[in-house]
C-alpha cells in the first residue's frame, strides 16, 4: 500500500490517465487501483479536472476501489458535470 508521502506519485499517475497512449492510461489506472485507499483524495480532486478522460478514469478508479467515502464525490460529479 502507498504511504502519504507518495501523494506526488499518485498525482503523476492521475495525470497519466490523460496520456494519448492507451497502454499508458491502462497501466496508470491499474497502479492506482493497487494503491487503493491512499489514492482517494487525489482521485476526488481529479473529478474536477478539465480533461474528460481524467475525470472518467478517476470516477472509474473510485468505483473500483469501492470505499464509502467515494459515494458523495461521485454523486456530486455526476450531477455537476
C-alpha positions in Angstrom: 0.0 0.0 0.0 1.0 3.5 -0.6 2.2 5.9 2.1 1.0 9.6 2.3 4.5 10.6 1.1 3.6 9.0 -2.2 0.9 11.6 -3.0 3.1 13.2 -5.7 3.4 9.8 -7.4 -0.4 9.3 -7.2 -0.9 12.7 -8.8 1.6 11.7 -11.6 -0.4 8.6 -12.2 -3.6 10.6 -12.4 -2.0 12.9 -15.0 -1.1 9.7 -16.9 -4.7 8.9 -17.3 -4.8 11.6 -19.9 -1.9 10.2 -21.9 -2.6 9.7 -25.6 -1.2 6.2 -25.4 -3.9 3.8 -24.2 -1.4 1.4 -22.8 0.0 4.1 -20.5 -3.5 5.1 -19.4 -4.4 1.5 -18.6 -1.1 0.9 -16.7 -1.7 4.1 -14.6 -5.3 3.0 -13.8 -4.2 -0.4 -12.7 -1.5 1.1 -10.5 -3.9 3.5 -8.9 -6.2 0.5 -8.1 -3.3 -1.2 -6.4 -2.6 1.8 -4.3 -6.2 1.7 -3.1 -7.5 4.0 -0.3 -4.4 6.2 -0.3 -5.4 7.4 -3.8 -8.8 8.6 -2.7 -8.1 12.3 -2.0 -6.1 12.8 -5.3 -8.9 11.0 -7.2 -11.5 13.2 -5.6 -9.6 16.2 -6.9 -9.2 14.6 -10.3 -13.0 14.5 -10.6 -12.7 18.3 -11.2 -10.0 18.0 -13.9 -10.5 19.9 -17.1 -9.9 16.7 -19.1 -12.9 14.4 -19.5 -10.6 11.4 -19.7 -9.0 12.1 -16.3 -12.5 12.7 -14.8 -13.7 9.4 -16.4 -10.8 7.3 -15.1 -10.9 9.0 -11.7 -14.6 8.0 -11.4 -13.9 4.5 -12.6 -11.0 4.1 -10.2 -13.1 5.4 -7.2 -15.9 3.0 -8.2 -13.4 0.1 -8.4 -11.8 0.9 -5.0 -15.3 0.9 -3.6 -14.6 3.0 -0.5 -17.8 4.5 1.1 -16.1 8.0 1.1 -16.3 7.9 -2.7 -20.1 8.0 -2.9 -20.6 11.7 -2.2 -17.9 13.0 -4.6 -19.1 10.6 -7.3 -22.7 11.7 -7.0 -21.6 15.4 -7.0 -19.5 14.8 -10.1 -22.4 13.0 -11.8 -24.8 15.8 -11.1 -22.5 18.7 -11.9 -20.5 17.5 -14.9 
